[in-house]
Amino acid sequence: MAILKKVKTIPELFKYITLDFGSKQTKPVLKYKIDNNYVDFSYKQLYDETENLALGMVSLGVKRFDKVSIIGENRPEWVFSDMAILGLGGIDVPLYPILTSESIEFILNNSDSVGIIVSTQFQLNKILKIRDKCRKLKFIIIMNDIETTDKDVYTFKQVQQKGKIYKNENPNLFAQSLSIANEDDLCTIIYTSGTTGEPKGVMLTHKNIISNVYGAHEVFNFNESDTFLSFLPLCHIFERMAGYYTALSGGCTIAYAESIEKIAQNMAEINPTIMTAVPRLFERMYSRIKKTVESQPAKKQKIFNWAIEVGKLYADKKRANGVIPISLLLKHKVADTLVFKKLREKTGGKLRFIVSGGAALSRELGLFFEAVGILIIEGYGLTESSPVISANRLNDYKYGTVGKPLPGVEIKIAKDGEILAYGPNIMKGYYNNKKETDETIKDGWLHTGDIGVFDAEGFLIITDRKKHLFKTSTGKYIAPTPIENMFLASKYIDQFVLIGDRRMFITALIVPDFESLKEYADANRISYKNEKELTDMKQIYELLEKELAVFQKKLAAYEKVRRFTILDKPFSIESGEITPSLKVKRKVIEERYTDLIDEMYKSMD
């Protein structure tokens, strides 16, 4: 671990990691793809680029406690911006790149942002559209080198040039400013996308985040030989804390993926040892592997299935007591040569583990990837808890759970089953929203809104969101998320939303995996003109009906899906049906598909 002394703020961490630790390093701190090649950024570059930007912002009038927003994809300039704002004792407000102008306008005004740093012309256009409505916005900075004649709009390089000039007259200003923030100062305001209502600005202090960084270091073994591949958005606290601050403080190199679509290519190029991810990535990987295997001759399929069973048995023995019979060792060696090694090579071949968060990871996925030799460690948290509340450990984990409390964090279960958390990582509150703050934090305890239990060994299990629990008209309570996750294991299902609150029985809206459906249709000589026509076909409904019948055998009668509707387009962030962290907005979906839902309940008791 690179941190050799206790730091209390993010600027202190930056100062130590760049000037002390970084001065002795030859390896890069950041890697970013420019013109189809990964380019290295040194610790000195990180410091110099940040200092020039910070002093340039001082020349624009930025001072301690000012709020400056950032909207952009993962790239070095995001890091320079973050550290420059915080290094001046300011507060940054990260925004999702997919937000609309209207949402940005609300956040800029609610947060009192004096400036915003944007990545591209596309993002700039959003701001120019609403800048006259933003009461306190004084300047806009563009990361890309774009010519503009708009008033108070500057390129990154122009502001950095201002910083160089300012430094000539104030050579020690930035270095000194790195010490002005206190641990209880506000560090960032992160607006939760929320599954209902207007976004709320979560206020996190330096202490909140730094305590989580140290907790992560106690749980995971990060070291200077590690390379992180970063692709989850830096505006989300999970990636920011784990894949950025924790990675940085561990002396790791951080490489930025180009996009989710190119993640497989980037893994092969970077050979990462650690990643943070959401379960959707593993679901996609698993689906692709299954499709590839099913296209192989029967003999190869048999070898693959045998290898997976051997891998699972090997992992079970290793997890239990580490004692593995010689016969199993030999079988595992063969399975690794024939199957596992080839699969791991697709991830770069060096992955030590992946930290999963943001949503529930199915037990089946965890066991499958462990069998292959890729360890997925699941954790749990919220933006309001900086974010980690609990996590599995590398040598103490259990699939289907989110592990044990992070060091320094207390967890208790309320009488109604809600998970409550207490510790130095709990937010200061919601910005300009005392009512919501008082409802969420009571006597220092964060009311997470999640329902859960501890098992006999102290592992926390999340059963559902408190607000998501269904109560059927027959009085039965149903937790939809575990049921939805179960169906997502089908290769024919991409998205699945359960319907049933205050209804007589359970129904579902299903977004199919269109690629798998097309393969099935082609193999069975089912002709179709487009995806809409395909989803309307009786044969496709019957296919999914059989899939559901297989998966819901273990469900209680009142939990089983009795009717479903196949949709011809996926739920998306842009349409407002899912949040940027891929959580379903049930209220929005139920309102949008009211007619289809009502149709499923007609003529049935």
N, C-alpha and C positions, 0 to 999 in steps of 0.2 A: 504494500500500500504506500502510495507516494506521500500521503499526509503523515509527517513525522511529528507534528505538533498540533495541538487543538486550535482550530480557527473558529471564529464565531459568526462570521458573515461571508457572503459570497465574494465581495471584493477582497477580503483577506485571503480567501482560498485562491482567487485569481492571482494576487500578488505573490503568494508563496509558490504556486505551481509554475508560474512563468519566470519569475526572477531568481528563485532559489533552486527548486527542482529542475526547471526547464533549462537553466544555464549549463547544466551538466549533461544534457541529452543531445544525441545526434539523430534520434528517431523522430518522425513527425508527430505532431499532436493532432492534426486534422488532415483528412484526405477528401478531395472533392473532384468530381469529374468535369473537366473543361476540354472541349473539342474532342470528345470520345476517349480521353485518357485521364486517369487519376493523377492529380497534382498534389504534392505534399506541402503542408504549411508547418513551419517550425514554431517552437515556443516563442522565439523572438518576434517572428512575424505576427503571432497572435497578440503579443503585448503592444507592438508598434502600431498595428492597424487599429487596435482598440483605443490606444491613447490618442491617436490623431483624430479619430471620430469623436471621442469624448470632448476633447478641447475644441473641436469644430462646433459641437453642440453648445459648449459654453459661450462661444462667440455669437451663437444664435439666441442666447438668453436663457438656456437651461440651467437650473439651479437645484440645490438640494430639495428633496420631497416633491419635485415636479414629476408628473406622469407623462410618459412617452409610450405610444403604442407601437407594436411591431406586427406586420402582416407579411408573411413570406414562407416559402418552402424551406426545408432543411438545407442549410448551406453555411459556409464560414461567416458570411456577413451577418447571419442571424446571431451567431455567437459574439461577434464583434459588437453588434448593437446592444445585446443584452448586457454584456460586461461594461460597455461604455456608460450606459444609463445608470446601472447599479453602482459603478465606480465613482460616479458623481454624487452619490447619495440619493439618486432619483429612484423612481418606482416604474417598472415597465408593465405594460398591458399587452400580453400576446393575444393575437387574434387568429382564428382559423382562416386559411386562404380561401375557403369555399364560401365564406359569409357574403351575404348580399349587401349592397350599399345601405339599405335601410337598417340592417342589423348593426353594421359598422357605425352608422350615425348614432344609434342608441348607445352603444358602448363608449364611443368617443365623448359623448355628452355626459353620460352617467359617471364616467371615470375622471372627468375634467382633464382629459389629455391635452397637453400644450403642443404636441407634435406627433407625427406618425412616420415610421420608416416602412416603406413598401418595397416589394421585390421587383415587380415588372410593370410594364405599361398597362397591362390588364388590371392590376391592382390599383395603379395610379388613377385610372379612369373612374374606378368606383369612388375614390376619395374626392376627385374633382367634382363629381356629380353632387356630392352632399356637403362640400367644405363650407359653403356659406351658411349652412344650418348648424355647424359645429361651433359652439359659442367660444371655446377657448383655444381652438386649433390655430397655431401661429405658423407652423412650417411643415413641409413634407420632404422627406429624403428618399431617393430612389436607389436601391442597391445596384440595378443594372445601369450601364452607362448610356442613358437616353437623353437626347437633346430636348430641352423644353424651355419655353419662354414664359411659362406661367409664373406669376408672382409668388415668391417665398417657396418655390419648389427647387430643390437642389439634388444633384447626383451625389452618391456616396463619395466619389473622388473629390468633388468640389468642397464638400464639408471637411473631408480629411485634409485638403490643402489649406483650408482656413485654420484647421487644428495645428498644422505645422508652423504657420505664421504666428499663431497665438502662443505656441510653445517657445518660440524665440524670446518672447518677453516674459514668459512664465514657465521656465524649464522644469520646475519641481511640482507644479500644481497637481497634475494627475496622480503622481506617486503619493503625494500627501492626501489627496482626496480619497484614496483607497482605504484610508483608516477612519474616515469620518462617520460611516454608518455604524449604528449600534445593533446588537443582536435582536432587540425588540422593535427596531424600525420596520416599517412596511417594506417588503422587497418587491412584491408583485401583486397585481390584481388579475385573477384569471376568471373569465366569465364562463360559467358552466352553461353548456348548450341546453341542458334541461330537457326532460321528456314532456314537461308541461310548463306553460307560462313563460314570462319574460326571463332572459338570462340574468343570473345573479353574480355579482362580482365578489369572488372569494378572495379575501385579504390574507395573504401569507407573509409572515415575517421572515427575516433571515434565520432566526432561531428555529422556526417551524421547519424550514427546508434543510438546514444544516443538521438538525437532529435526525432527520430521516436519512441523510447521506451517511452519517456515522452508524446508524442502525443497519443500513444496507451493507456496510463494510463488515459489520460483525457477523452478518448472516452469510454473505457470499465472499468468495475468495477472488478478489480482483488483483491483478498484478501488472507490472510494467511490460510483460510480454504479451498482454492481451490486446486484441483489436476488436472494437465494437463496430457493428454495422448498424447505422442509425437510419430508420425509415419511418417510424411512427412520428407524427408531427411534434416538433419542439414546442409548439404552443400548448400542448397537453402536458400536464404536470408529471405524468408517468415517464414519458421519454425525457423530459427536461431534468427530472431528479435522477433517474436511473441511468439513462443512456447518454447523459451530458455531464451533470455535476459529479455524480458518483464515478463515472468513467474517467473524467478529468482528474479528480482527486486520487484515483487509483494509478495514475501514470499511464493510462491506456491510450492507444491511438484510436481516434474516432473517425470512421469513414462514412460518408453520406451516400445512401442509395439514391439512384436517380428517380425511382418511382416504385410503387407496388408491382407494376407490370414487369419491371426489369429487375426485381429482387433476386430472381434465380441467377441471372447473368452476373449481377453485382456480387453475389455470394461467391461465385466461381472466381471472380477477379480479385476479391479482397481476402478470401480465406479467413473469415471472421472466427474468433474463438468464443465470443459472447454476443447475444442479441437480446433486445426486448421485443416482444411481439404480442399480438392479440390472437385469440383462438382461431379467428377467421383464416389466418395465414396457414395454420396447421390443417384446417379443414380442406383448404384448397390443395395443399401439398398431398394430403392423404387421398383426396379425390383423384388427383392426377396419377398417383401411384397405382391406385386401384384400376383405373381405366387402362393404364399401360399393361398391367398384369393380365387383365381380362382379354386383352387383344393377343396375348401370347398363346402358343400351343399348350395343350393340356399338361404335357410333361413339365414345362417351365412353371406353369401355375402351381402344380403340385409341389415343386421344389420351393417356390416362394412361400407357400402356405406352411410347409414343413419348417422352413427357416424361421418364420415368425413365431411359431409355437415353441421352437427351441430357444429363440431369443427371449420370449416371455418367461419361460421356465428358468433360464439363466438369470434374468433380472430378479425374479422372485427369490431365488436362492441367495443372490448377492445382497439383496435388500434385507433378507431375514437374518442371516448370520455370517454371510461371506464365505461359507463353506460350500464349495462346488465340486461334485463328484468328477473324477477324471473322465468318465464316459461322456458327461455333459460338456466338459471343457473341450473335448475333441469334436463333438457335434457342433458346438458353438463356433469353433475355429473354421469348420467347413462352411457353416451357414454364413459366417462373416465374409469369407472369401467369395462365395457364390452370390450373395445377395446384399448384405449390410454395407460392405465397403463401397459398393457401387452407388448405393443410395446416399451415403454420407458424402461421397465425392461431389454430388450435385449441390451440396451446401458449402463446398470449399474444402471439406475433409478435416477441418481443425476445430469444429464446434465443441466446446467443453459443456456448455449448457445454454438454454434459452429461458429467459424470465418472461412468463406470460401473465398478462393482467388485462383489465378493462372489461372482461366478461368471463363467464364460466367456461372452463376447459373440461370437456367430457373425459371421463375416466378411460374410455376406450382409446381415445386419441393419445393420452398420456402413456398408456401401456404399450401401444403400437410403436410410438417413437422411441420409447425406452428400449424396446426389444431390438430396434434397429441400431441403437447406440447413441441416440440423441436425447439427452435428458432435458425435459421441460419442467421448470420449477414454477409453480403457480403461487401468486400472491393476491392480496386483496387490499383495496383502499379506495379513497375518494379524493377528489380535488381538495375537499375541505380538510383532509388529513395529510396533505403534503407529499405523496398521497398514501404511502404504505401503512397499513394497520397490522397486517399479518402476512406471513410468508412461510412456505415450506423451506427446508434447508437442504443443502446438497447431500447431506448424510442422514437426513431425517425428514422424509417426505411421504405423503400418502395421496394418491390420486383420488379425485372427488372431493378433496378438501382444499382450503386455502392456507393450510399450515398453522403455525402458532404465532402468538403476538410478537411483533418486532421488538427488540430490546428497547426498553423505556416506555413502551406503550401498554396500557391496561385495557382489557376488554371484559365487558360483562354483558349478560343477556337479560334484557328487561322481562317483566312478567308476561308481556304480550309477544315475546320472542324477538323483539328488535335488538339488533347489535348496537351497543354503546361503546364508545372509545374515549380514552383519556390519556393525555400525554403532551410533551412539548411540541408535537407535530400538529396539534389541533389549531385550526385557523383562528384568526383574531375576530372574524365575523364577516358578514356580507357588507360590502361598501354601500353606504347610504341606505341601509335597509335593516333597521333595528328590529322590526317586527319578525322578519324571517330569521334573523340571528337569534333572537330570544326563543323562537320555536325550535331551532336546531341545536343550540348549545344550552344545556340546563345544568347548573352547578358544575360547570367545566366539562361535562360529558357531552360528546358529540353524538347526536341521535342520527344514525346513518340512514335510516329508512329501509335497511335490509333486515331480513329475517334469517336467523341462523341458530345453530346449536354447536356445542362442543361434544366431540365423541369421547369415549372412555380414555383415550390416550392424549387428550388435550388439543386435538386438531379441530380447527373451526370449519364448519360446513355451512355454506350459504344455501338457503332453501329458496328464497325469492325476495323480491322487493315488497315492502309492506303495502304499498299502494297498488301493487299488481295482483295481490291475492284475489282470486275469484270467489264469490259466494254464489253458487247456483241457486235457482229459485226453489230447489229442494232442500236448501240449507247446508249443502256440502261445500267445504273450503278446498280450493284447488290452487296449487302453486304452478303457474304456467311455464316458467323458464326451464325447469328440469325436463318437462315433457317436450318442449320445443327443441331443446338441445338433443334429445334422444332421436327425434325425427331427422335432424340435420345430418345424422350419420349416413342417411341414404344418399347414394350417388345421384339420384334423380331429383333431390331437393336442395335448393340453394338458400331459400329463406322461408321461414315458417312462423306464422303468428296464430296463436290460439285465441279463440273467441268463446265467451261463456259466462261473463259476469252478469248475474241476475237473470240468467237464461235457464231453460229446462235441461239443456244438454250442451255438450261441447262441439264446436265446429272449428274450422281452420281456414285461413287464407294461405295458399301455397304459391311461392314463386319457384318454378322448377329450375333445374340446371339444364339450360337449353341445349348445351352441347351434348349432354348425355341423352336427352330426349331425341335429338336429331339422329344420333347414332342408333338409338333403339328403333326409330321410325325407318331409317334406311335399311337396317338389318331385317326388319319385318315387312319391307316393301309397302310402307305406309306413305302415300304421296301427300305433300302439303306445299302450299305456296309461300307461307310465311309463318312466323311464330304464333301469331294470333290464331290462325287456322289450326295449327298443331295443338295448341292448348285446348281448343274447343272439341277435339276429337274424342269419341267414346273410348277408343282403344287406349288413349293416354290416361283418361280418367280411371279406367280399369287397372292400368299398370300401377298408378299411384295408390289406388285402393288396396291392391295386393301388398304394396310396400308398407302402407300404414298398418295393415292387418298383422304383418310379421313383427313390426316394431312395438305395437301396443298390446302384445299378448300379456305382458306382466302388469299392465295398468288395471286399476280397479274399474269396475263398470262405469262409474260416474266420471272417470277421468278420460275415457276413450272418446276419440273423435268420431262422431256419427255422420257428419257431412263435411265436405270441404269444397272450396272453389279454387281453380287454378288460374292464376293471373298471368297476363302476357307481357308484363314488364316488371322489373325489380323495384323494390323500395329503394329510395336513394336519399342521400344527404341533401342534394339540390332541391328535391321536391318537398323536403321538410318532414319526410316519413321516418327517417332515422337520424340520430345525432351524429356529429363528427367522430365520436368514439364508438359508433356502430350500434348504439342501443336503440331499440324500437320505440317510437313514439306511439304508444297504443291509442291514445285519445285521438290523435290526428288520423291514424289509419282507420279506426272505427268510424270516424265521422266521414272520411273520404269514401269509404266503401260501404256505407250504410245500406244502400239498395241491394248489393250483392249479399251482405250479411242477412238482411231481412228475408231475402229469397230462400236462404238455406233453412230458415226456421218455419217457412210456410208448409202447410199440409203435413206437419209432423208433430206428434204430441210431445 
